[in-house]
């Protein structure tokens, strides 16, 4: 396990890997934010539908 950590830290030090890591982090953050927005909007939609019956 410590060998894997060494490999990871040495990989992060290289600028190219850092850039791809940053891109991956941004991508994950964006997708997580979109998922959260979708979830929040669906919850709000259900709540308003329940509150105001047609």
Secondary structure as the mmCIF struct_conf table of DSSP 4:
data_model
#
loop_
_struct_conf.conf_type_id
_struct_conf.id
_struct_conf.beg_label_comp_id
_struct_conf.beg_label_asym_id
_struct_conf.beg_label_seq_id
_struct_conf.end_label_comp_id
_struct_conf.end_label_asym_id
_struct_conf.end_label_seq_id
HELX_RH_AL_P HELX_RH_AL_P1 UNK A 2 UNK A 13
BEND BEND1 UNK A 14 UNK A 14
HELX_RH_AL_P HELX_RH_AL_P2 UNK A 15 UNK A 51
BEND BEND2 UNK A 52 UNK A 52
#
